[in-house]
């Protein structure tokens, strides 16, 4: 099965809506291409015609410098409304559902890796996901009890219609509720939780063979870059 790897991009030059706990480097215009992309392509075989990339960009003050060359991405979208005028979670779930629909109609499985998330052992992540409907973090690695850790998510092509229907029926892109427990409840009967951490959970054990984390500090970002050999 072909694979679509997607992410969303949002960054503010004044830092007003950026996560204050996250390294400022993860909001630099070149970050997606220079770090996020490199960390993906260094761990899995990117085959033209089989592996595609999809970036949903919010209309924000820092525009990503991800190249528009179709060799590297199938689609780079930019929302037409300023992100500050919309619900808090709007672009997160808008970007997810659009990417998921694109993967569905093009016969691809879908892997979502959030803008501020890095993964070590990505090839093993994909191997684990084979035969599963949907995978994301939670359980012992949830930041809060009952929360989904969505920064690393896999959905099979067969399950994508269900995923899209549930997200749209719930209209998560129109709510200011905390979405993580809602997502866990929606998919609790079908999800296979990653048997590794960490999402937002800390501390990170950088000696593990497989792990992922988001909202990285400067020190954590440096450790990931060193571990990945970027």
C-alpha positions, -999 to +999 in steps of 0.1 A: +000+000+000+013+035-009+018+060+019+009+096+025+029+114+052+013+147+062+017+175+087+002+209+094+022+242+096+014+272+118+039+298+132+037+334+143+065+359+140+057+376+173+055+343+191+021+352+205+003+319+197+033+297+195+037+271+223+059+289+248+074+255+260+085+246+225+119+254+209+116+286+189+135+268+161+105+247+154+087+278+142+114+289+118+103+291+082+128+265+071+122+240+100+098+217+081+122+212+052+155+213+071+146+191+100+111+176+098+114+164+062+150+152+067+141+132+097+114+114+077+134+107+045+164+096+065+145+067+082+122+054+055+125+047+018+108+075+000+098+061-034+084+084-061+049+073-070+046+054-037+055+078-009+038+112-010+039+143+013+010+166+021+014+199+040-015+220+052-004+255+060-024+279+082-026+315+071-001+328+096+027+353+097+055+328+091+053+310+058+071+276+055+098+274+029+089+238+020+094+236-017+064+234-040+082+209-063+058+180-068+087+156-064+086+164-027+049+171-020+016+163-036-002+194-022+007+224-001-025+241+010-029+274+027-061+282+046-078+313+033-087+327+067-064+340+093-058+313+120-064+339+148-101+343+137-110+306+139-116+281+166-085+269+184-084+234+169-098+244+135-067+240+113-054+210+131-085+189+122-091+207+089-056+197+079-060+161+091-093+155+074-082+170+041-050+149+041-070+118+051-095+123+023-066+127-002-050+095+010-083+077+008-092+085-028-056+079-039-054+044-023-028+053+003-024+047+040-019+078+060+007+088+086+004+121+104+034+136+122+027+169+138+048+200+131+065+199+165+069+161+166+100+141+158+101+103+156+130+079+161+127+044+145+101+055+120+106+023+099+097+003+130+066+025+136+054+016+101+062-020+105+041-021+138+012-004+121+007-030+094-027-047+097-039-021+122-069+001+116-057+032+135-028+038+158-019+068+181-005+073+216-023+070+249-026+049+280+005+050+301+020+075+277-009+099+276-001+134+290-034+133+308-055+102+317-079+094+289-062+116+264-051+107+229-016+116+219-023+125+182+011+140+173+020+106+157-010+089+141-014+061+115-047+053+097-050+025+072-067+032+039-095+007+048-103+026+080-100+062+065-138+064+056-146+058+093-120+082+105-132+110+083-168+104+091-162+105+128-141+136+127-167+154+105-197+142+125-181+155+157-171+188+139-139+190+159-127+219+137-156+240+151-151+234+188-131+251+215-133+220+237-102+201+246-101+176+216-077+149+229-102+131+252-129+134+225-106+117+200-098+089+225-135+083+231-143+083+194-117+057+185-112+037+217-128+006+202-106+005+171-073+021+181-041+002+187-021+024+211+016+028+203+036+005+226+062+032+231+062+069+241+062+097+245+041+125+228+040+152+255+049+128+283+082+133+300+109+123+305+121+111+271+144+080+272+167+087+242+182+052+245+150+035+233+148+019+198+115+036+190+100+067+204+084+100+194+078+133+212+063+167+205+067+202+219+104+198+222+126+221+242+159+233+227+178+206+246+154+179+235+155+191+198+193+190+199+192+154+214+168+143+186+190+158+159+221+141+174+203+108+177+190+110+141+223+121+128+209+151+110 
